[in-house]
Each structure stands twice: as structure tokens, then as C-alpha cells.
């Protein structure tokens, strides 16, 4: 927010908070219902009333002390350089306590709105107390995606979409309406890093479109993510379970079988969608997977992060999808997400990870966390551990102090054995061995149902029994947990100020087949994903002494 005013409400005498969104725009035009074109500014922008309304709702939803008094929050958008005549289209917008619009012509009305929410005659002490209350509010972390998915899809919208998230949502809804009215096809591409809200957008769209009776699917290339969505969001409803598919579901499908296909984690799109289980008649008709996903729906939606490509053959990128869409005669709309709703909401943490691993074309050198962290980064804890024992103790200690879900994950640098028989039944093998410390990997897919006390691999990140096993990239990607311990294996080490990938130390047979350039990029992306799973804190440890010294320096 640009400004939050705190004081005493003139009628109730309770604390009152006014959120103010300031805009320097002098002119603006409505592009879609809630989406604007601003002369002189590139891209599309959310209506400022909807923007401040989203902030207010999000703040109330994440502040337990306001759960019983949401009326304590008020929202105002102030276009101080604009006259009413120059933004006439923006004024035809529903007014609520969470969203009102004022221009330079409305100063008297703006003053009146402030006076209605804040008692200017109140004693200074009561106003200061309101400010102290604001600063002392406890904020819960981002709503866990899976806990709300069922209500989101079956009952009503549970998530508050902010800024570019709302723009992306509106673009898709408008593309659907446009396609039905004029038989046009639009591909919407949403780019964003970990925690930027891609899956929140996906579930909001899925829920709304399904309730409207449209033919819509949610698809990914991840078995863990799809199975988890089916388990949590589709519990008790085979219809809801049927909304969650895999990318290779659409091999050989007829064009426009769906109104909308929501491709979450679209960076995992592959060249071909056929598998060993694909029927011959479908295999004969199979083409490029990206073309199949576009052709099967009137409005295909792709949500992706190019820095999460972690396996050879994954090719989902803005360039590839845009080119395929245009060659098939589709209009392309692109939205880039910049907010950070994971990792304590810290954009600085995203920057720190990118600099730590050297990701991006113009990335700056690594820098210690203390040099980047500011007052707005208090929601994320960053640390290092001197040993795997200390790392495990760190995540458990954070859970004891603050609650939440702890997990350990590691680079794929150890063998991954099948369960073995013991006198007590089948058991996982302690494959991840570092000195005297040893733990098993999470269970292999479909092979662990007889292993007592161990969740299926698809649910390692979400089942409380997942702690005690070490997660790998394939079970961690797409999920989040509160406290994350990350073990850097010897497939990526630091030497003379440079990251050196070491193919011979990787146990990932698929990644090892990549050429030298792509192997290094895939390994860096793997650790980028592992480092961005923690909602509230992350600690790191490396098995390589020189790399460990570097990580200790960078987490200071």
C-alpha cells in the first residue's frame, strides 16, 4: 500500500484504518471491466478501486484480530492528477467501504470520506494506540493452497486475487466471453516466479468456470500435483476429481473439446505427449504436445515459470507457447506476476535466490541476505546449518516455536532404493547418508502402499507423515510448506567464485543425459525450486566444505 492512515472511528471509538492507493495517472481508459489502458504506460493495469479493494480484503483475511470487525478497514483510490472528465469510464464502478475513487476534483468529498472513518478530534493517545495496534497485528502466512481447494472449487471463491492476478483472471474470463460471441480464440500466458499466485489463479478460474457449467479442465505434467489436487479438492466428488488431468490426456483429442484448459506448471510441457500407455490409434494422431494443448480448448491458459524447468525435454516457455499459438491463428495475451505470496511475501528473497544461483541474463553477483533484507522481509527467516543433524534440528525447532509444517529436501545425489522386507514388514532404505546421519528418500511412486507410517510419494509434501523422509525435486515441486531445510549435494559446488555442476555426482538418470550447458541450468533450477518451497523460513547445508562456507557467508 502507498499509505495507511490509522486512528479512531468517530462513531464507534474503535481503531480504524484507511488504505490509500495513490495514482499519478491523468488519463485512463477502460480496456475490460476491471482492466485499464493508461496512456504512456505499457501493459494493462487493474482498476485502482479493485486494487485497493483487494488489498483491504487480503489484509482482513490474513489478520485474525480483524476477523470479527472487518468494518474497521476502509479503502480509497486517489487519482490526484486526474480530472473526472478525463477518467469518466472509471467512475462507473461499484462503491464499497473497501473501494472508493476520488480525483483532484473531489478534494472536498475525499476530506469528508476521511472524516467519516477517522475522528480528527480524537485524543492523540488513542490515535497512536491505533497505529501501535496496526504494527502489532499478527499475520498468518498465505492460506495453504490445498486446505482451501475443496471449498474453492465446490462452494465459493476463497482466494483474494491481487493486482496482476486479478488482471490475469479477468483476461481469461473476457476471452471466454469473446470466444462465445465472435468465435475467436485467445491463448492467455501467465508468467510468475514461485509463490506469485499462479495456482491461486488456476483454482479461482477452475471454480468459477465449473460453476458456470463450462467445459473446463485443470492439467499439469506433475503426477504429485495432479493426484494431490484430486485428493484434497475432489474429496467425495468424482466430478471434481475429473477436472484434474495430465498434459498427455489430450493426445489425439478433437479440436475445441473444451471451453477452457488451464495448464498449471506449463514449464513442464514436453515435445511429445505420448507414453508407453498411449493407445495406438491415439499415438498415430499425436503431434507436438504444445499444439495439442492449444487445439483442445477455445481458451487455453498457460501458467509458467521458465526457471522451474528441471528435466530434459521440458520446453514450456513464453517464446515456444507464443509461437505455437500464433501459428495456430490464436490471439496471445501475456500477464507477468510480480507479487510474492510465499517466502514470507519477500520479493527480496526471490532476488537473493536468483543472485545466489546466478539465474537470469543480467543477474547481479551473490550477496549476503543481511545486505538485501529490509523491514518488509521480516516474514521470512533465512539461515544455514553446520550439519544435516543441525538442519533437521533447525526445522523442528522452528515448528516447536511457531507451529507449521517442516520438511527436508535435497538435490538428487544419492541412490533411491526400492523398499526392503524386514521382520516388521516393508521399510524404506536410508539412502541419503552424510557422515553418521542417514535418512530415506520419500517413497517411490506406487511402491510404498505396504510401508507403514509413510505417505504415498504424491503426498509427501502435504501429509504430516512426510517428515522423516528427504524429499526430492519431483515431490517438492509445485508445493509449499512452512519450514524448509535444503541439502545441497555434490552435483553443484562452488569453486573460485563460480558454480560448477558435477554430472558424475548426480543420481538423476534423466538429467544426466542432458548436454553440458543444459545440465548446469537444470541443476541450478532444481535448487531454485527447493529454495523457494518454504513459506516462513529456509535453512541450507552443503555436503561440500567450500560450498558450505559460501552458503554460510550468504545467509549472514
C-alpha angles and dihedrals in degrees: 000000000000095000136003116191116201127195146110124305109241094222106036100028089223126123114286130194128198118197112205124196111195122205127187092199115129094186136022137171131204111248096173130352096286099009124089141198112219115200109240095015122097122233132013125302135205119247105265092230090055089045096055091040089057091050092051094048093045091050093050092046091053100041112078092194090063097047091099097038110040088152088076089079125075131180131212132177113201119194095189096177097046132088120214093244091059096052100033093138092058093057094066091082133117113265120219136159087263095051133033128150127220133177135193086274091059103059094125091050090046091053090050091051091052091048090051091056102033127045105226090191094056119118116267091240094060091049091050089049089056090052091049090050090053092051092046098050115126111231121203117220121259112303107268107255098223098046090061101036096092094053090041094057103031105034121014144325110291102173127079110221116213133203111311090015089063091044090055091048092050093047090056094047091048091047089054092051091045092050092053094047101041106016091243125148124221130185113206117202119194116193122192143138127247111305095014092121104259094139091043088058090046094053094044090053093044093051095047097043092046091051088053090057096246122147101254135157134187111218136182138168091233121095092195093053096044094046091048092050090051092049098047105026096035099041108146094000121090088186092060092044088055091061091070115079143158126251091246091058089087100059107134095001122150119256117272097006086146134046092215133009114193109203107197118191087017091172084081094066110128134207093254131021098205120113135181087272096053111118116245095243090053092044090055091055096042120122134167111328093229091055091048092053092049095044097049095064138046089221113027115189121200122194113188151156112202091203090066096066100122106160134058112259095032105125110163106139138142091251096049096044094044092050092048092047094050092047088055092052098255129142112238125218119185128197123183119205118214104169120102117216097165128057091047091304089286116154087181090063091056088051091048092053092048091050093043092056098032094241121166135038098269101025118151123234121280116280132189113265092241090063093057103032116097138172091287092058097066090109094072128062118205122190146145131227129216095220141007088258090055091047092053090047091050096057092044091049091051090051091050092049101040108011123233138108122309125200139173121213133175145188113269096262102126132065117265111221130196116248116276132217118254132173087266096048135267117347138181118252120242094238099155101079123173113168107304093342119093136168135166125251115248112279120284119252114281093348102090106061091111093048105105118228095010124110122226111269092253090062101041092112096046106033115086089226090065093090111093093047124080114239123221130210093269094058097037100047113101095019139089137207134177106249119031127192113191123197115202108210126203093270088089120034136167118242127171093340094312136100111242118196112213112203093185091064096053120099093191103108093191095052092044089063091065120101119258096267095047094041091061093047092049093050092049090048089050092058091042088059093046092048092054101052097086116094095190108015147358132199126188138206132177128205088214114081096216092047091046091055090051093050091049090053093047094050095053 
